[in-house]
Structures are given as structure tokens and as C-alpha cells.
Amino acid sequence: MVFKLFDSDDNLRGTFTSIYDLELYVDSVRNSRGESYPQTPRMSPFDYIKHIGWIWTVTDKEVAHEVL
């Protein structure tokens, strides 16, 4: 699977080959914004992406490879 993360201005912020890598990146974004737990409620990376108005897509690696 290929995960792509876009900010609220539709800029590609990253491409990840695992949910774990996506989660690490989102955690770094959360920390850089000063919104880490316990300053903000605990939430999953996917809930946080929605919370800040970003979006993510997921594509099968085989399909993504053919398109690229």
C-alpha cells in the first residue's frame, strides 16, 4: 500500500509505504505544532489528520507503481 498525505492547501506532505511510517510523520507534525498529548486530547493519527483539516489517500502498491 502507498499512503499519501496532503495538507489543507492540497500540498503533498509525504508518501509512505506503511501505516507505521505515516503515524511517525503525523506524530512529528503534531509535536511541531505543540499539540502533543497531554496538551491536546489523545487521538489516532487518522483522527488527528482529520482534526487539522488534512487528507490522506491509500493506493495498492501494484496499481501505484503502474501509474507512476
Secondary structure, DSSP 8 states (H G I E B T S, - for coil): -EEEEE-TT--EEEEESSHHHHHHHHHHHHHHTT--TTTS----HHHHHHHTT-EEEEE-HHHHHHH-
